[in-house]
């Protein structure tokens, strides 16, 4: 599932998760198998429901760190 927002944020969740703001990568969760089950379950539910608002809320929580990046390999 891919969601694009008016502020330039793009979220692509198709097993792995890529979050971009314009041309910058904000956060990347690499590999479907690297996602913790709890995170994968809420992402899967949002994708199944085609709920871009919920997908954005989840990814904003995941990328909220001091450096603005989360990488799980």
Buried (B, 14 or more C-beta within 10 A) or exposed (E): BEBEEEEEBBBBBEBBBBBBBEEEBBBBBEEBEBBEEEBBEBBBEBBEEEBBEBBBEBBBEBBEEEEEEBEBE
